[in-house]
C-alpha cells in the first residue's frame, strides 16, 4: 500500500443555492423559529426581533419575507394544516376494505392528542381572531377552506365504504373539528385526569357511532 504524504485533497465545492432556494430556506427558518417562540412565550408576547434573532437573521430579513407577525402566524398555521392534510390524504391513497379504511381513520384522529404539537398555536389563533377584526377575516377564510376540505373527505369516505352519513357532511365536519379540538384541549390542560388513552377512547366512540354507523 502506498501512502502519499503532504498531498492535499481539494475542498468540496458547496452547492450554491439559487435565489429562490435561499429565500425559501430563510422563510422556513423564520417559521421554525416563530413556532418555537410562540409555543414558549405565546403569540402576543413574542416580538419580530425575537423571531428574527432566533432564526439567525435581522429584522429586515423578517420583513423581506413577511409583511407582519400576523401574516407569519397564518403561514405557520397553513404549514401545519398541510401536514394534517397529508395525513388525511394518505388514508385514501390506495383501495382498501371498509375495515381498513375505518382503522386508518381511527388511527389518524385518535392520535391527534399525542401528535398535534401545534395545538396551542390554533388555540391562540382563535383567541386572536376574536380580538382582532382584520386577523379574523383572514383566519375565517382559511377555516372555511379547512372545513370544506374536511367535508370533501367525509363525502369520499362515505362513498368508499358505502356508509350513509347520519348528518350532512358539512355539519359533520364542524362537529369533527369541534370535538377533536375540545378533547385535545381537555387533554392538554389536564393530562392527569384526561390521559391520551381516555381522549382516544372518546374519539373512537364518536367515530364508531356517528361516522361509521355502528356501536363502539
PyMOL commands that place a pseudoatom at each C-alpha (Angstrom):
pseudoatom trace, name=CA, resn=UNK, resi=1, chain=A, elem=C, hetatm=0, pos=[0.000, 0.000, 0.000]
pseudoatom trace, name=CA, resn=UNK, resi=2, chain=A, elem=C, hetatm=0, pos=[1.391, 3.415, -0.923]
pseudoatom trace, name=CA, resn=UNK, resi=3, chain=A, elem=C, hetatm=0, pos=[0.752, 6.487, 1.248]
pseudoatom trace, name=CA, resn=UNK, resi=4, chain=A, elem=C, hetatm=0, pos=[1.180, 9.960, -0.130]
pseudoatom trace, name=CA, resn=UNK, resi=5, chain=A, elem=C, hetatm=0, pos=[2.280, 12.420, 2.498]
pseudoatom trace, name=CA, resn=UNK, resi=6, chain=A, elem=C, hetatm=0, pos=[1.723, 16.117, 2.136]
pseudoatom trace, name=CA, resn=UNK, resi=7, chain=A, elem=C, hetatm=0, pos=[-0.926, 15.711, -0.515]
pseudoatom trace, name=CA, resn=UNK, resi=8, chain=A, elem=C, hetatm=0, pos=[-3.927, 17.956, -0.026]
pseudoatom trace, name=CA, resn=UNK, resi=9, chain=A, elem=C, hetatm=0, pos=[-7.392, 16.998, -1.024]
pseudoatom trace, name=CA, resn=UNK, resi=10, chain=A, elem=C, hetatm=0, pos=[-9.217, 19.642, -2.975]
pseudoatom trace, name=CA, resn=UNK, resi=11, chain=A, elem=C, hetatm=0, pos=[-12.036, 21.090, -0.853]
pseudoatom trace, name=CA, resn=UNK, resi=12, chain=A, elem=C, hetatm=0, pos=[-15.501, 20.011, -1.909]
pseudoatom trace, name=CA, resn=UNK, resi=13, chain=A, elem=C, hetatm=0, pos=[-17.422, 22.805, -3.512]
pseudoatom trace, name=CA, resn=UNK, resi=14, chain=A, elem=C, hetatm=0, pos=[-20.509, 23.860, -1.633]
pseudoatom trace, name=CA, resn=UNK, resi=15, chain=A, elem=C, hetatm=0, pos=[-23.518, 23.822, -3.839]
pseudoatom trace, name=CA, resn=UNK, resi=16, chain=A, elem=C, hetatm=0, pos=[-24.785, 27.362, -4.169]
pseudoatom trace, name=CA, resn=UNK, resi=17, chain=A, elem=C, hetatm=0, pos=[-28.471, 27.872, -3.584]
pseudoatom trace, name=CA, resn=UNK, resi=18, chain=A, elem=C, hetatm=0, pos=[-30.496, 29.707, -6.152]
pseudoatom trace, name=CA, resn=UNK, resi=19, chain=A, elem=C, hetatm=0, pos=[-32.080, 32.960, -5.063]
pseudoatom trace, name=CA, resn=UNK, resi=20, chain=A, elem=C, hetatm=0, pos=[-35.449, 31.226, -4.796]
pseudoatom trace, name=CA, resn=UNK, resi=21, chain=A, elem=C, hetatm=0, pos=[-33.999, 28.340, -2.747]
pseudoatom trace, name=CA, resn=UNK, resi=22, chain=A, elem=C, hetatm=0, pos=[-32.260, 30.789, -0.423]
pseudoatom trace, name=CA, resn=UNK, resi=23, chain=A, elem=C, hetatm=0, pos=[-35.492, 32.720, 0.092]
pseudoatom trace, name=CA, resn=UNK, resi=24, chain=A, elem=C, hetatm=0, pos=[-37.419, 29.504, 0.801]
pseudoatom trace, name=CA, resn=UNK, resi=25, chain=A, elem=C, hetatm=0, pos=[-34.770, 28.438, 3.297]
pseudoatom trace, name=CA, resn=UNK, resi=26, chain=A, elem=C, hetatm=0, pos=[-34.971, 31.796, 5.069]
pseudoatom trace, name=CA, resn=UNK, resi=27, chain=A, elem=C, hetatm=0, pos=[-38.766, 31.595, 5.284]
pseudoatom trace, name=CA, resn=UNK, resi=28, chain=A, elem=C, hetatm=0, pos=[-38.638, 28.073, 6.698]
pseudoatom trace, name=CA, resn=UNK, resi=29, chain=A, elem=C, hetatm=0, pos=[-36.096, 29.070, 9.328]
pseudoatom trace, name=CA, resn=UNK, resi=30, chain=A, elem=C, hetatm=0, pos=[-38.211, 32.051, 10.334]
pseudoatom trace, name=CA, resn=UNK, resi=31, chain=A, elem=C, hetatm=0, pos=[-41.315, 29.844, 10.542]
pseudoatom trace, name=CA, resn=UNK, resi=32, chain=A, elem=C, hetatm=0, pos=[-39.470, 27.235, 12.622]
pseudoatom trace, name=CA, resn=UNK, resi=33, chain=A, elem=C, hetatm=0, pos=[-38.176, 29.920, 14.982]
pseudoatom trace, name=CA, resn=UNK, resi=34, chain=A, elem=C, hetatm=0, pos=[-41.620, 31.515, 15.280]
pseudoatom trace, name=CA, resn=UNK, resi=35, chain=A, elem=C, hetatm=0, pos=[-43.246, 28.181, 16.066]
pseudoatom trace, name=CA, resn=UNK, resi=36, chain=A, elem=C, hetatm=0, pos=[-40.796, 27.510, 18.906]
pseudoatom trace, name=CA, resn=UNK, resi=37, chain=A, elem=C, hetatm=0, pos=[-41.149, 31.016, 20.341]
pseudoatom trace, name=CA, resn=UNK, resi=38, chain=A, elem=C, hetatm=0, pos=[-44.948, 31.149, 20.047]
pseudoatom trace, name=CA, resn=UNK, resi=39, chain=A, elem=C, hetatm=0, pos=[-45.206, 27.800, 21.812]
pseudoatom trace, name=CA, resn=UNK, resi=40, chain=A, elem=C, hetatm=0, pos=[-42.951, 29.040, 24.627]
pseudoatom trace, name=CA, resn=UNK, resi=41, chain=A, elem=C, hetatm=0, pos=[-43.934, 32.710, 25.054]
pseudoatom trace, name=CA, resn=UNK, resi=42, chain=A, elem=C, hetatm=0, pos=[-47.240, 32.997, 23.242]
pseudoatom trace, name=CA, resn=UNK, resi=43, chain=A, elem=C, hetatm=0, pos=[-48.028, 34.958, 20.089]
pseudoatom trace, name=CA, resn=UNK, resi=44, chain=A, elem=C, hetatm=0, pos=[-48.692, 38.313, 21.765]
pseudoatom trace, name=CA, resn=UNK, resi=45, chain=A, elem=C, hetatm=0, pos=[-45.521, 38.286, 23.894]
pseudoatom trace, name=CA, resn=UNK, resi=46, chain=A, elem=C, hetatm=0, pos=[-43.236, 37.307, 21.011]
pseudoatom trace, name=CA, resn=UNK, resi=47, chain=A, elem=C, hetatm=0, pos=[-41.658, 40.119, 19.002]
pseudoatom trace, name=CA, resn=UNK, resi=48, chain=A, elem=C, hetatm=0, pos=[-40.401, 40.306, 15.437]
pseudoatom trace, name=CA, resn=UNK, resi=49, chain=A, elem=C, hetatm=0, pos=[-36.905, 40.766, 16.876]
pseudoatom trace, name=CA, resn=UNK, resi=50, chain=A, elem=C, hetatm=0, pos=[-37.292, 37.577, 18.931]
pseudoatom trace, name=CA, resn=UNK, resi=51, chain=A, elem=C, hetatm=0, pos=[-38.218, 35.586, 15.846]
pseudoatom trace, name=CA, resn=UNK, resi=52, chain=A, elem=C, hetatm=0, pos=[-35.561, 37.054, 13.561]
pseudoatom trace, name=CA, resn=UNK, resi=53, chain=A, elem=C, hetatm=0, pos=[-32.831, 36.655, 16.184]
pseudoatom trace, name=CA, resn=UNK, resi=54, chain=A, elem=C, hetatm=0, pos=[-33.739, 33.034, 16.952]
pseudoatom trace, name=CA, resn=UNK, resi=55, chain=A, elem=C, hetatm=0, pos=[-33.594, 32.248, 13.231]
pseudoatom trace, name=CA, resn=UNK, resi=56, chain=A, elem=C, hetatm=0, pos=[-30.219, 33.981, 12.877]
pseudoatom trace, name=CA, resn=UNK, resi=57, chain=A, elem=C, hetatm=0, pos=[-31.483, 36.897, 10.800]
pseudoatom trace, name=CA, resn=UNK, resi=58, chain=A, elem=C, hetatm=0, pos=[-32.128, 40.607, 11.120]
pseudoatom trace, name=CA, resn=UNK, resi=59, chain=A, elem=C, hetatm=0, pos=[-35.417, 42.442, 11.467]
pseudoatom trace, name=CA, resn=UNK, resi=60, chain=A, elem=C, hetatm=0, pos=[-35.000, 43.464, 7.831]
pseudoatom trace, name=CA, resn=UNK, resi=61, chain=A, elem=C, hetatm=0, pos=[-34.829, 39.827, 6.745]
pseudoatom trace, name=CA, resn=UNK, resi=62, chain=A, elem=C, hetatm=0, pos=[-38.095, 39.193, 8.546]
pseudoatom trace, name=CA, resn=UNK, resi=63, chain=A, elem=C, hetatm=0, pos=[-39.895, 41.977, 6.687]
pseudoatom trace, name=CA, resn=UNK, resi=64, chain=A, elem=C, hetatm=0, pos=[-38.392, 40.839, 3.395]
pseudoatom trace, name=CA, resn=UNK, resi=65, chain=A, elem=C, hetatm=0, pos=[-40.386, 37.618, 3.810]
pseudoatom trace, name=CA, resn=UNK, resi=66, chain=A, elem=C, hetatm=0, pos=[-43.453, 38.592, 5.838]
pseudoatom trace, name=CA, resn=UNK, resi=67, chain=A, elem=C, hetatm=0, pos=[-45.391, 41.829, 5.992]
pseudoatom trace, name=CA, resn=UNK, resi=68, chain=A, elem=C, hetatm=0, pos=[-46.297, 41.341, 9.640]
pseudoatom trace, name=CA, resn=UNK, resi=69, chain=A, elem=C, hetatm=0, pos=[-46.256, 38.950, 12.562]
pseudoatom trace, name=CA, resn=UNK, resi=70, chain=A, elem=C, hetatm=0, pos=[-49.922, 38.183, 11.810]
pseudoatom trace, name=CA, resn=UNK, resi=71, chain=A, elem=C, hetatm=0, pos=[-49.063, 37.135, 8.263]
pseudoatom trace, name=CA, resn=UNK, resi=72, chain=A, elem=C, hetatm=0, pos=[-46.313, 34.838, 9.518]
pseudoatom trace, name=CA, resn=UNK, resi=73, chain=A, elem=C, hetatm=0, pos=[-48.767, 33.352, 12.036]
pseudoatom trace, name=CA, resn=UNK, resi=74, chain=A, elem=C, hetatm=0, pos=[-51.210, 32.462, 9.270]
pseudoatom trace, name=CA, resn=UNK, resi=75, chain=A, elem=C, hetatm=0, pos=[-48.427, 30.911, 7.198]
pseudoatom trace, name=CA, resn=UNK, resi=76, chain=A, elem=C, hetatm=0, pos=[-47.416, 28.841, 10.210]
pseudoatom trace, name=CA, resn=UNK, resi=77, chain=A, elem=C, hetatm=0, pos=[-50.989, 27.576, 10.611]
pseudoatom trace, name=CA, resn=UNK, resi=78, chain=A, elem=C, hetatm=0, pos=[-51.237, 26.794, 6.908]
pseudoatom trace, name=CA, resn=UNK, resi=79, chain=A, elem=C, hetatm=0, pos=[-47.994, 24.819, 7.055]
pseudoatom trace, name=CA, resn=UNK, resi=80, chain=A, elem=C, hetatm=0, pos=[-49.350, 22.748, 9.931]
pseudoatom trace, name=CA, resn=UNK, resi=81, chain=A, elem=C, hetatm=0, pos=[-52.648, 22.294, 8.091]
pseudoatom trace, name=CA, resn=UNK, resi=82, chain=A, elem=C, hetatm=0, pos=[-50.795, 20.943, 5.047]
pseudoatom trace, name=CA, resn=UNK, resi=83, chain=A, elem=C, hetatm=0, pos=[-49.191, 18.291, 7.264]
pseudoatom trace, name=CA, resn=UNK, resi=84, chain=A, elem=C, hetatm=0, pos=[-52.627, 17.309, 8.566]
pseudoatom trace, name=CA, resn=UNK, resi=85, chain=A, elem=C, hetatm=0, pos=[-53.942, 17.164, 5.010]
pseudoatom trace, name=CA, resn=UNK, resi=86, chain=A, elem=C, hetatm=0, pos=[-51.102, 14.852, 4.017]
pseudoatom trace, name=CA, resn=UNK, resi=87, chain=A, elem=C, hetatm=0, pos=[-52.137, 12.501, 6.823]
pseudoatom trace, name=CA, resn=UNK, resi=88, chain=A, elem=C, hetatm=0, pos=[-55.773, 12.543, 5.708]
pseudoatom trace, name=CA, resn=UNK, resi=89, chain=A, elem=C, hetatm=0, pos=[-54.851, 12.078, 2.061]
pseudoatom trace, name=CA, resn=UNK, resi=90, chain=A, elem=C, hetatm=0, pos=[-52.796, 9.000, 2.955]
pseudoatom trace, name=CA, resn=UNK, resi=91, chain=A, elem=C, hetatm=0, pos=[-55.998, 7.324, 4.201]
pseudoatom trace, name=CA, resn=UNK, resi=92, chain=A, elem=C, hetatm=0, pos=[-57.404, 7.368, 0.674]
pseudoatom trace, name=CA, resn=UNK, resi=93, chain=A, elem=C, hetatm=0, pos=[-54.217, 6.708, -1.301]
pseudoatom trace, name=CA, resn=UNK, resi=94, chain=A, elem=C, hetatm=0, pos=[-54.931, 3.066, -2.077]
pseudoatom trace, name=CA, resn=UNK, resi=95, chain=A, elem=C, hetatm=0, pos=[-58.003, 0.873, -2.335]
pseudoatom trace, name=CA, resn=UNK, resi=96, chain=A, elem=C, hetatm=0, pos=[-58.921, -0.701, 0.984]
pseudoatom trace, name=CA, resn=UNK, resi=97, chain=A, elem=C, hetatm=0, pos=[-61.752, -2.600, 2.623]
pseudoatom trace, name=CA, resn=UNK, resi=98, chain=A, elem=C, hetatm=0, pos=[-64.224, -0.860, 4.893]
pseudoatom trace, name=CA, resn=UNK, resi=99, chain=A, elem=C, hetatm=0, pos=[-62.445, -2.272, 7.949]
pseudoatom trace, name=CA, resn=UNK, resi=100, chain=A, elem=C, hetatm=0, pos=[-59.073, -0.988, 6.729]
pseudoatom trace, name=CA, resn=UNK, resi=101, chain=A, elem=C, hetatm=0, pos=[-60.472, 2.456, 5.966]
pseudoatom trace, name=CA, resn=UNK, resi=102, chain=A, elem=C, hetatm=0, pos=[-62.096, 2.687, 9.393]
pseudoatom trace, name=CA, resn=UNK, resi=103, chain=A, elem=C, hetatm=0, pos=[-58.857, 1.593, 11.073]
pseudoatom trace, name=CA, resn=UNK, resi=104, chain=A, elem=C, hetatm=0, pos=[-56.892, 4.265, 9.185]
pseudoatom trace, name=CA, resn=UNK, resi=105, chain=A, elem=C, hetatm=0, pos=[-59.355, 7.000, 10.133]
pseudoatom trace, name=CA, resn=UNK, resi=106, chain=A, elem=C, hetatm=0, pos=[-59.377, 5.939, 13.782]
pseudoatom trace, name=CA, resn=UNK, resi=107, chain=A, elem=C, hetatm=0, pos=[-55.583, 5.792, 13.888]
pseudoatom trace, name=CA, resn=UNK, resi=108, chain=A, elem=C, hetatm=0, pos=[-55.313, 9.287, 12.397]
pseudoatom trace, name=CA, resn=UNK, resi=109, chain=A, elem=C, hetatm=0, pos=[-57.850, 11.067, 14.598]
pseudoatom trace, name=CA, resn=UNK, resi=110, chain=A, elem=C, hetatm=0, pos=[-57.239, 9.226, 17.845]
pseudoatom trace, name=CA, resn=UNK, resi=111, chain=A, elem=C, hetatm=0, pos=[-53.533, 10.008, 17.532]
pseudoatom trace, name=CA, resn=UNK, resi=112, chain=A, elem=C, hetatm=0, pos=[-54.065, 13.771, 17.269]
pseudoatom trace, name=CA, resn=UNK, resi=113, chain=A, elem=C, hetatm=0, pos=[-53.829, 14.225, 21.033]
pseudoatom trace, name=CA, resn=UNK, resi=114, chain=A, elem=C, hetatm=0, pos=[-50.375, 12.664, 21.012]
pseudoatom trace, name=CA, resn=UNK, resi=115, chain=A, elem=C, hetatm=0, pos=[-49.047, 14.044, 17.738]
pseudoatom trace, name=CA, resn=UNK, resi=116, chain=A, elem=C, hetatm=0, pos=[-50.516, 17.525, 17.208]
pseudoatom trace, name=CA, resn=UNK, resi=117, chain=A, elem=C, hetatm=0, pos=[-47.632, 19.580, 18.565]
pseudoatom trace, name=CA, resn=UNK, resi=118, chain=A, elem=C, hetatm=0, pos=[-49.077, 22.835, 17.202]
pseudoatom trace, name=CA, resn=UNK, resi=119, chain=A, elem=C, hetatm=0, pos=[-52.394, 22.625, 19.050]
pseudoatom trace, name=CA, resn=UNK, resi=120, chain=A, elem=C, hetatm=0, pos=[-51.671, 25.649, 21.264]
pseudoatom trace, name=CA, resn=UNK, resi=121, chain=A, elem=C, hetatm=0, pos=[-50.996, 27.739, 18.150]
pseudoatom trace, name=CA, resn=UNK, resi=122, chain=A, elem=C, hetatm=0, pos=[-54.529, 27.018, 16.938]
pseudoatom trace, name=CA, resn=UNK, resi=123, chain=A, elem=C, hetatm=0, pos=[-55.942, 27.976, 20.336]
pseudoatom trace, name=CA, resn=UNK, resi=124, chain=A, elem=C, hetatm=0, pos=[-54.070, 31.283, 20.217]
pseudoatom trace, name=CA, resn=UNK, resi=125, chain=A, elem=C, hetatm=0, pos=[-55.189, 31.909, 16.657]
pseudoatom trace, name=CA, resn=UNK, resi=126, chain=A, elem=C, hetatm=0, pos=[-58.836, 31.541, 17.655]
pseudoatom trace, name=CA, resn=UNK, resi=127, chain=A, elem=C, hetatm=0, pos=[-58.393, 33.930, 20.578]
pseudoatom trace, name=CA, resn=UNK, resi=128, chain=A, elem=C, hetatm=0, pos=[-56.633, 36.429, 18.318]
pseudoatom trace, name=CA, resn=UNK, resi=129, chain=A, elem=C, hetatm=0, pos=[-59.463, 36.130, 15.763]
pseudoatom trace, name=CA, resn=UNK, resi=130, chain=A, elem=C, hetatm=0, pos=[-61.973, 37.079, 18.469]
pseudoatom trace, name=CA, resn=UNK, resi=131, chain=A, elem=C, hetatm=0, pos=[-59.995, 40.177, 19.424]
pseudoatom trace, name=CA, resn=UNK, resi=132, chain=A, elem=C, hetatm=0, pos=[-58.565, 41.330, 16.090]
pseudoatom trace, name=CA, resn=UNK, resi=133, chain=A, elem=C, hetatm=0, pos=[-61.094, 42.040, 13.335]
pseudoatom trace, name=CA, resn=UNK, resi=134, chain=A, elem=C, hetatm=0, pos=[-58.573, 42.152, 10.493]
pseudoatom trace, name=CA, resn=UNK, resi=135, chain=A, elem=C, hetatm=0, pos=[-56.956, 38.884, 11.534]
pseudoatom trace, name=CA, resn=UNK, resi=136, chain=A, elem=C, hetatm=0, pos=[-60.440, 37.385, 11.951]
pseudoatom trace, name=CA, resn=UNK, resi=137, chain=A, elem=C, hetatm=0, pos=[-61.325, 37.974, 8.293]
pseudoatom trace, name=CA, resn=UNK, resi=138, chain=A, elem=C, hetatm=0, pos=[-58.261, 36.122, 7.020]
pseudoatom trace, name=CA, resn=UNK, resi=139, chain=A, elem=C, hetatm=0, pos=[-58.431, 33.396, 9.640]
pseudoatom trace, name=CA, resn=UNK, resi=140, chain=A, elem=C, hetatm=0, pos=[-62.128, 32.748, 8.958]
pseudoatom trace, name=CA, resn=UNK, resi=141, chain=A, elem=C, hetatm=0, pos=[-61.452, 32.453, 5.217]
pseudoatom trace, name=CA, resn=UNK, resi=142, chain=A, elem=C, hetatm=0, pos=[-58.760, 29.896, 5.980]
pseudoatom trace, name=CA, resn=UNK, resi=143, chain=A, elem=C, hetatm=0, pos=[-61.017, 27.984, 8.397]
pseudoatom trace, name=CA, resn=UNK, resi=144, chain=A, elem=C, hetatm=0, pos=[-63.830, 27.943, 5.825]
pseudoatom trace, name=CA, resn=UNK, resi=145, chain=A, elem=C, hetatm=0, pos=[-61.442, 26.346, 3.330]
pseudoatom trace, name=CA, resn=UNK, resi=146, chain=A, elem=C, hetatm=0, pos=[-60.361, 23.856, 6.015]
pseudoatom trace, name=CA, resn=UNK, resi=147, chain=A, elem=C, hetatm=0, pos=[-63.990, 22.893, 6.718]
pseudoatom trace, name=CA, resn=UNK, resi=148, chain=A, elem=C, hetatm=0, pos=[-64.727, 22.490, 3.009]
pseudoatom trace, name=CA, resn=UNK, resi=149, chain=A, elem=C, hetatm=0, pos=[-61.792, 20.109, 2.670]
pseudoatom trace, name=CA, resn=UNK, resi=150, chain=A, elem=C, hetatm=0, pos=[-62.957, 18.164, 5.719]
pseudoatom trace, name=CA, resn=UNK, resi=151, chain=A, elem=C, hetatm=0, pos=[-66.463, 17.889, 4.232]
pseudoatom trace, name=CA, resn=UNK, resi=152, chain=A, elem=C, hetatm=0, pos=[-64.965, 16.570, 0.999]
pseudoatom trace, name=CA, resn=UNK, resi=153, chain=A, elem=C, hetatm=0, pos=[-63.068, 13.870, 2.907]
pseudoatom trace, name=CA, resn=UNK, resi=154, chain=A, elem=C, hetatm=0, pos=[-66.247, 12.897, 4.741]
pseudoatom trace, name=CA, resn=UNK, resi=155, chain=A, elem=C, hetatm=0, pos=[-68.092, 12.505, 1.407]
pseudoatom trace, name=CA, resn=UNK, resi=156, chain=A, elem=C, hetatm=0, pos=[-65.236, 10.460, -0.057]
pseudoatom trace, name=CA, resn=UNK, resi=157, chain=A, elem=C, hetatm=0, pos=[-65.110, 8.214, 2.987]
pseudoatom trace, name=CA, resn=UNK, resi=158, chain=A, elem=C, hetatm=0, pos=[-68.876, 7.632, 2.813]
pseudoatom trace, name=CA, resn=UNK, resi=159, chain=A, elem=C, hetatm=0, pos=[-68.640, 6.779, -0.890]
pseudoatom trace, name=CA, resn=UNK, resi=160, chain=A, elem=C, hetatm=0, pos=[-65.658, 4.446, -0.417]
pseudoatom trace, name=CA, resn=UNK, resi=161, chain=A, elem=C, hetatm=0, pos=[-67.126, 2.357, 2.404]
pseudoatom trace, name=CA, resn=UNK, resi=162, chain=A, elem=C, hetatm=0, pos=[-70.809, 2.636, 1.458]
pseudoatom trace, name=CA, resn=UNK, resi=163, chain=A, elem=C, hetatm=0, pos=[-71.859, 4.108, 4.806]
pseudoatom trace, name=CA, resn=UNK, resi=164, chain=A, elem=C, hetatm=0, pos=[-74.564, 6.773, 4.623]
pseudoatom trace, name=CA, resn=UNK, resi=165, chain=A, elem=C, hetatm=0, pos=[-73.870, 9.776, 6.831]
pseudoatom trace, name=CA, resn=UNK, resi=166, chain=A, elem=C, hetatm=0, pos=[-76.309, 10.303, 9.697]
pseudoatom trace, name=CA, resn=UNK, resi=167, chain=A, elem=C, hetatm=0, pos=[-75.947, 14.075, 9.316]
pseudoatom trace, name=CA, resn=UNK, resi=168, chain=A, elem=C, hetatm=0, pos=[-74.858, 16.301, 6.432]
pseudoatom trace, name=CA, resn=UNK, resi=169, chain=A, elem=C, hetatm=0, pos=[-71.107, 16.135, 5.657]
pseudoatom trace, name=CA, resn=UNK, resi=170, chain=A, elem=C, hetatm=0, pos=[-70.645, 19.891, 6.180]
pseudoatom trace, name=CA, resn=UNK, resi=171, chain=A, elem=C, hetatm=0, pos=[-72.294, 19.671, 9.600]
pseudoatom trace, name=CA, resn=UNK, resi=172, chain=A, elem=C, hetatm=0, pos=[-70.305, 16.576, 10.451]
pseudoatom trace, name=CA, resn=UNK, resi=173, chain=A, elem=C, hetatm=0, pos=[-67.077, 18.386, 9.510]
pseudoatom trace, name=CA, resn=UNK, resi=174, chain=A, elem=C, hetatm=0, pos=[-67.852, 21.139, 12.047]
pseudoatom trace, name=CA, resn=UNK, resi=175, chain=A, elem=C, hetatm=0, pos=[-68.688, 18.513, 14.659]
pseudoatom trace, name=CA, resn=UNK, resi=176, chain=A, elem=C, hetatm=0, pos=[-65.485, 16.574, 13.990]
pseudoatom trace, name=CA, resn=UNK, resi=177, chain=A, elem=C, hetatm=0, pos=[-63.316, 19.654, 14.216]
pseudoatom trace, name=CA, resn=UNK, resi=178, chain=A, elem=C, hetatm=0, pos=[-65.041, 20.904, 17.355]
pseudoatom trace, name=CA, resn=UNK, resi=179, chain=A, elem=C, hetatm=0, pos=[-64.871, 17.516, 19.069]
pseudoatom trace, name=CA, resn=UNK, resi=180, chain=A, elem=C, hetatm=0, pos=[-61.196, 16.953, 18.252]
pseudoatom trace, name=CA, resn=UNK, resi=181, chain=A, elem=C, hetatm=0, pos=[-60.288, 20.457, 19.455]
pseudoatom trace, name=CA, resn=UNK, resi=182, chain=A, elem=C, hetatm=0, pos=[-62.330, 20.092, 22.627]
pseudoatom trace, name=CA, resn=UNK, resi=183, chain=A, elem=C, hetatm=0, pos=[-60.980, 16.675, 23.577]
pseudoatom trace, name=CA, resn=UNK, resi=184, chain=A, elem=C, hetatm=0, pos=[-57.423, 17.780, 22.887]
pseudoatom trace, name=CA, resn=UNK, resi=185, chain=A, elem=C, hetatm=0, pos=[-57.948, 20.902, 24.987]
pseudoatom trace, name=CA, resn=UNK, resi=186, chain=A, elem=C, hetatm=0, pos=[-59.023, 18.807, 27.993]
pseudoatom trace, name=CA, resn=UNK, resi=187, chain=A, elem=C, hetatm=0, pos=[-56.028, 16.513, 27.494]
pseudoatom trace, name=CA, resn=UNK, resi=188, chain=A, elem=C, hetatm=0, pos=[-53.588, 19.433, 27.145]
pseudoatom trace, name=CA, resn=UNK, resi=189, chain=A, elem=C, hetatm=0, pos=[-54.640, 21.293, 30.288]
pseudoatom trace, name=CA, resn=UNK, resi=190, chain=A, elem=C, hetatm=0, pos=[-55.365, 18.250, 32.477]
pseudoatom trace, name=CA, resn=UNK, resi=191, chain=A, elem=C, hetatm=0, pos=[-53.429, 15.214, 31.194]
pseudoatom trace, name=CA, resn=UNK, resi=192, chain=A, elem=C, hetatm=0, pos=[-53.578, 13.534, 34.609]
pseudoatom trace, name=CA, resn=UNK, resi=193, chain=A, elem=C, hetatm=0, pos=[-57.381, 13.288, 34.616]
pseudoatom trace, name=CA, resn=UNK, resi=194, chain=A, elem=C, hetatm=0, pos=[-57.793, 13.167, 30.830]
pseudoatom trace, name=CA, resn=UNK, resi=195, chain=A, elem=C, hetatm=0, pos=[-54.881, 10.994, 29.653]
pseudoatom trace, name=CA, resn=UNK, resi=196, chain=A, elem=C, hetatm=0, pos=[-54.275, 10.312, 25.977]
pseudoatom trace, name=CA, resn=UNK, resi=197, chain=A, elem=C, hetatm=0, pos=[-55.858, 6.867, 26.309]
pseudoatom trace, name=CA, resn=UNK, resi=198, chain=A, elem=C, hetatm=0, pos=[-59.133, 8.389, 27.506]
pseudoatom trace, name=CA, resn=UNK, resi=199, chain=A, elem=C, hetatm=0, pos=[-59.083, 11.025, 24.764]
pseudoatom trace, name=CA, resn=UNK, resi=200, chain=A, elem=C, hetatm=0, pos=[-58.563, 8.317, 22.146]
pseudoatom trace, name=CA, resn=UNK, resi=201, chain=A, elem=C, hetatm=0, pos=[-61.436, 6.271, 23.578]
pseudoatom trace, name=CA, resn=UNK, resi=202, chain=A, elem=C, hetatm=0, pos=[-63.797, 9.267, 23.381]
pseudoatom trace, name=CA, resn=UNK, resi=203, chain=A, elem=C, hetatm=0, pos=[-62.873, 9.917, 19.754]
pseudoatom trace, name=CA, resn=UNK, resi=204, chain=A, elem=C, hetatm=0, pos=[-63.105, 6.234, 18.853]
pseudoatom trace, name=CA, resn=UNK, resi=205, chain=A, elem=C, hetatm=0, pos=[-66.606, 6.008, 20.356]
pseudoatom trace, name=CA, resn=UNK, resi=206, chain=A, elem=C, hetatm=0, pos=[-67.773, 9.079, 18.447]
pseudoatom trace, name=CA, resn=UNK, resi=207, chain=A, elem=C, hetatm=0, pos=[-66.419, 7.823, 15.142]
pseudoatom trace, name=CA, resn=UNK, resi=208, chain=A, elem=C, hetatm=0, pos=[-67.897, 4.369, 15.630]
pseudoatom trace, name=CA, resn=UNK, resi=209, chain=A, elem=C, hetatm=0, pos=[-71.415, 5.663, 16.225]
pseudoatom trace, name=CA, resn=UNK, resi=210, chain=A, elem=C, hetatm=0, pos=[-71.671, 8.863, 14.177]
pseudoatom trace, name=CA, resn=UNK, resi=211, chain=A, elem=C, hetatm=0, pos=[-69.221, 8.319, 11.328]
pseudoatom trace, name=CA, resn=UNK, resi=212, chain=A, elem=C, hetatm=0, pos=[-69.105, 4.548, 10.973]
pseudoatom trace, name=CA, resn=UNK, resi=213, chain=A, elem=C, hetatm=0, pos=[-72.743, 3.954, 11.925]
pseudoatom trace, name=CA, resn=UNK, resi=214, chain=A, elem=C, hetatm=0, pos=[-72.146, 1.136, 14.380]
pseudoatom trace, name=CA, resn=UNK, resi=215, chain=A, elem=C, hetatm=0, pos=[-71.656, 0.511, 18.086]
pseudoatom trace, name=CA, resn=UNK, resi=216, chain=A, elem=C, hetatm=0, pos=[-68.204, 1.112, 19.570]
for i in range(1, 216): cmd.bond("trace and resi %d" % i, "trace and resi %d" % (i + 1))
show_as sticks, trace
zoom trace
